[in-house]
Amino acid sequence: MLRFLGKYRDLGLLLLRVGLGVMFVLHGYPKLLGGPERWEKLGGEVAHFGITFAPVFWGFMAGFSEAVGGVLLVIGFAFRPACLFLLATMVVATASKLDGAKSFMEAAHPLELGIVFLGLLFVGPGRFSIDKS
Protein backbone atom coordinates (compact mmCIF):
# COMPACT_ATOMS: atom_id res chain seq x y z
CA MET A 1 0.00 0.00 0.00
CA LEU A 2 2.67 2.54 0.98
CA ARG A 3 5.45 0.79 -0.95
CA PHE A 4 6.40 4.03 -2.71
CA LEU A 5 7.91 5.26 0.58
CA GLY A 6 10.68 2.69 0.20
CA LYS A 7 12.55 5.02 -2.12
CA TYR A 8 12.72 7.54 0.74
CA ARG A 9 14.55 5.18 3.14
CA ASP A 10 17.48 7.56 3.55
CA LEU A 11 15.17 10.48 4.29
CA GLY A 12 13.46 8.35 6.94
CA LEU A 13 16.83 7.57 8.53
CA LEU A 14 17.72 11.26 8.47
CA LEU A 15 14.46 12.17 10.25
CA LEU A 16 15.05 9.43 12.82
CA ARG A 17 18.67 10.50 13.38
CA VAL A 18 17.87 14.20 13.74
CA GLY A 19 14.86 13.65 16.01
CA LEU A 20 16.63 11.24 18.34
CA GLY A 21 19.89 13.16 18.21
CA VAL A 22 18.37 16.49 19.20
CA MET A 23 16.46 14.89 22.07
CA PHE A 24 19.59 13.18 23.38
CA VAL A 25 21.57 16.42 23.22
CA LEU A 26 18.79 18.07 25.25
CA HIS A 27 18.96 15.26 27.83
CA GLY A 28 22.73 14.87 27.92
CA TYR A 29 23.93 18.47 27.93
CA PRO A 30 22.49 19.26 31.39
CA LYS A 31 24.07 16.06 32.71
CA LEU A 32 27.46 17.18 31.40
CA LEU A 33 27.02 20.59 33.03
CA GLY A 34 25.94 18.96 36.31
CA GLY A 35 29.53 18.44 37.38
CA PRO A 36 31.11 15.74 39.54
CA GLU A 37 28.28 15.56 42.09
CA ARG A 38 25.70 14.79 39.43
CA TRP A 39 28.10 12.48 37.57
CA GLU A 40 28.73 10.48 40.72
CA LYS A 41 25.02 9.95 41.33
CA LEU A 42 24.40 9.07 37.70
CA GLY A 43 27.48 6.83 37.51
CA GLY A 44 26.44 4.96 40.62
CA GLU A 45 23.78 3.26 38.51
CA VAL A 46 26.38 0.93 36.96
CA ALA A 47 26.44 -0.81 40.35
CA HIS A 48 23.50 -2.82 38.98
CA PHE A 49 26.15 -4.62 36.92
CA GLY A 50 28.62 -5.04 39.78
CA ILE A 51 30.74 -2.04 38.75
CA THR A 52 31.35 0.01 41.87
CA PHE A 53 34.54 1.86 40.99
CA ALA A 54 34.84 5.33 39.40
CA PRO A 55 31.18 6.42 39.50
CA VAL A 56 32.16 9.98 38.54
CA PHE A 57 33.77 8.66 35.35
CA TRP A 58 30.76 6.50 34.46
CA GLY A 59 28.36 9.35 35.11
CA PHE A 60 30.41 11.69 32.95
CA MET A 61 30.45 9.05 30.21
CA ALA A 62 26.66 8.74 30.35
CA GLY A 63 26.21 12.49 29.91
CA PHE A 64 28.93 12.58 27.26
CA SER A 65 27.36 9.67 25.40
CA GLU A 66 24.00 11.39 25.34
CA ALA A 67 25.21 14.90 24.47
CA VAL A 68 28.02 14.13 22.04
CA GLY A 69 26.36 10.95 20.78
CA GLY A 70 23.28 13.01 19.98
CA VAL A 71 25.33 15.42 17.90
CA LEU A 72 27.02 12.51 16.11
CA LEU A 73 23.60 11.02 15.35
CA VAL A 74 22.40 14.28 13.82
CA ILE A 75 25.38 14.67 11.50
CA GLY A 76 25.82 10.95 10.89
CA PHE A 77 29.50 10.83 11.84
CA ALA A 78 30.99 7.94 13.83
CA PHE A 79 27.40 6.77 13.77
CA ARG A 80 27.81 3.16 14.81
CA PRO A 81 30.17 3.90 17.73
CA ALA A 82 27.72 6.58 18.90
CA CYS A 83 24.86 4.06 18.70
CA LEU A 84 26.93 1.58 20.69
CA PHE A 85 27.60 4.11 23.47
CA LEU A 86 23.96 5.18 23.51
CA LEU A 87 22.85 1.54 23.61
CA ALA A 88 25.10 0.93 26.63
CA THR A 89 23.67 4.02 28.33
CA MET A 90 20.12 2.78 27.70
CA VAL A 91 20.98 -0.68 29.07
CA VAL A 92 22.13 0.94 32.33
CA ALA A 93 19.07 3.22 32.37
CA THR A 94 16.79 0.22 31.85
CA ALA A 95 18.42 -1.70 34.70
CA SER A 96 18.14 1.37 36.91
CA LYS A 97 14.45 1.78 36.13
CA LEU A 98 13.74 -1.93 36.68
CA ASP A 99 15.32 -1.81 40.13
CA GLY A 100 12.49 -0.93 42.46
CA ALA A 101 10.01 -0.25 39.67
CA LYS A 102 6.37 -0.89 40.46
CA SER A 103 5.84 -2.21 36.95
CA PHE A 104 7.85 -3.24 33.92
CA MET A 105 6.36 -0.34 32.00
CA GLU A 106 8.42 2.12 34.05
CA ALA A 107 11.49 0.79 32.25
CA ALA A 108 9.85 0.76 28.83
CA HIS A 109 11.23 4.06 27.52
CA PRO A 110 14.97 3.36 27.90
CA LEU A 111 14.39 -0.23 26.80
CA GLU A 112 12.63 0.94 23.64
CA LEU A 113 15.41 3.41 22.88
CA GLY A 114 18.00 0.69 23.44
CA ILE A 115 16.21 -1.46 20.86
CA VAL A 116 16.23 1.47 18.42
CA PHE A 117 19.98 1.98 18.87
CA LEU A 118 20.62 -1.74 18.45
CA GLY A 119 18.67 -1.68 15.20
CA LEU A 120 20.48 1.43 14.00
CA LEU A 121 23.82 -0.31 14.60
CA PHE A 122 22.84 -2.73 11.84
CA VAL A 123 21.10 -0.27 9.51
CA GLY A 124 23.67 2.54 9.56
CA PRO A 125 23.12 6.28 9.13
CA GLY A 126 21.93 6.29 5.53
CA ARG A 127 23.03 8.32 2.54
CA PHE A 128 22.38 11.76 4.06
CA SER A 129 25.21 11.59 6.57
CA ILE A 130 28.91 12.22 6.81
CA ASP A 131 29.54 8.46 7.09
CA LYS A 132 27.27 7.70 4.07
CA SER A 133 27.13 4.00 4.82
N, C-alpha and C positions, 0 to 999 in steps of 0.2 A: 504494500500500500504506500508506504513512504520511502520506497527503495531509492528514489532520486536523491535523497539526502546523503547516500553513500559517497557521492562525489565530493561532499563537503566535510569529509572525515577530519582533514587537517584544521579546518575552521572550528569544528567541534572541539578538537584537542586544544586549540588556542583559547577558546572560551573557557574550557575547564581549567587550563593552566592559569589564566589570568584571574578568574574568580577565586580559585583556591589560594593562589599565591598572594593576592591582596589581603584576603582574610587572615592568612597565616602571618603576614607582616604585621597586621593590626594586632594580632594576639601575641606575637613574639617580641616586638619592639618594646612594649612596656616591661616585659620580663627581663630583657637585657638592661634596661635602665634601672631596674629594681635594686641592683647592686648585690653584694655578697650575702646580705641577710635574706633577701628573697631567693637568691640562687641556692642557698643552703637548704631552705625549706622545700623548694622545688626539687632539688637534687636528692633530698632524703627519700623521695618516692622510689628510687631504684633499690631500696632495701627490700622491696617485694621480691626481688630476684637474688637476694643474698649479698648484694653489693652495699657495703656500709662505709667504704672509704671515700674520701674526697667528694662529699655532697655538694660543695660549692662549685667544683668543676662540672659535675653532672648537671646541676641546675643551670649553670652558664651555657652548657652545651644544648640543653633543651631550648632555652631562649634563642640562642644562636641558630639552632636548626630551624626554628619556626621563622625567625626574622629574615635571616640570610637565605634559608631554603625557600622561603616565599618569594623573594626577589629572583632567585635562580629559576623557580618555576615560571614566573611571569616572562622572563626573557628566554627561557629554554636553553640555558647554559649549565653544564654539569648536571643535567637533568636527572639522570639515574642515580648518581650519588646523593643528590638532594632528596629524591624520593626515598632512598634507603635511610637517610638520617631522619626524615619525617615519619617514616614507618616505625622506626625504633622509638621515636618520641611518642607515637600513638600507642604502641604496645605498652609502654610504661604508664601512659595516661589511662589506658583501659584497665590495667592491673590495679592502679590506684583507685579508680572508680568502683571496681568490683569489690575491693576490700571495704567491708562495712556498708555496702550498698543495700538498700531495702529491696531492690529488684534489679534484675539483669538489665532492664531498659535504661537504668542510670548510666551504664557503661556503653550504651549503644552508639553515641556520637563519636567518641574516639575510635571505637571498634570499626565503625563504618568508614571513617577517614583512613584508618589503617588498611582496610581492604582496597580503597581507592588507590592509595599509594603503592600497594603491592601490584595491582593491575597496571598502573602507570609505569612501573619498572619494566614490565614486559612490552607495553605498547610503545613507549618512547614519547618524545615531545611533539612529533609531527613536523611537517615541512616548514611551518611558520615559526621557526626557532633558530637560535644561534647554532645549536647542535645539528639540526636538520636530519635527524635519524628516525 
